[in-house]
Amino acid sequence: MQFIINHSSMEPIYEQIMGQIRSGIAKGTMKEGEALPSVRALAVELSINPNTIQKAYSILEQNGYIYPV
């Protein structure tokens, strides 16, 4: 899955990531059981703080969108 971050958006980055993951699930582009990139790998790829990725993943997990393996 390719993530696109708009740094000039008023929407926080973690919410942009969450929205793209939820959209991928809803559209079927993300299959059940498909692994997400690791926090560190995605943070490096997007040049953002790993805590931002962790926050997005944690909220998605709490809401039942993703689960740890």
Secondary structure, DSSP 8 states (H G I E B T S, - for coil): ------TTSSS-HHHHHHHHHHHHHHHTSS-TT-----HHHHHHHHTS-HHHHHHHHHHHHHTTS----
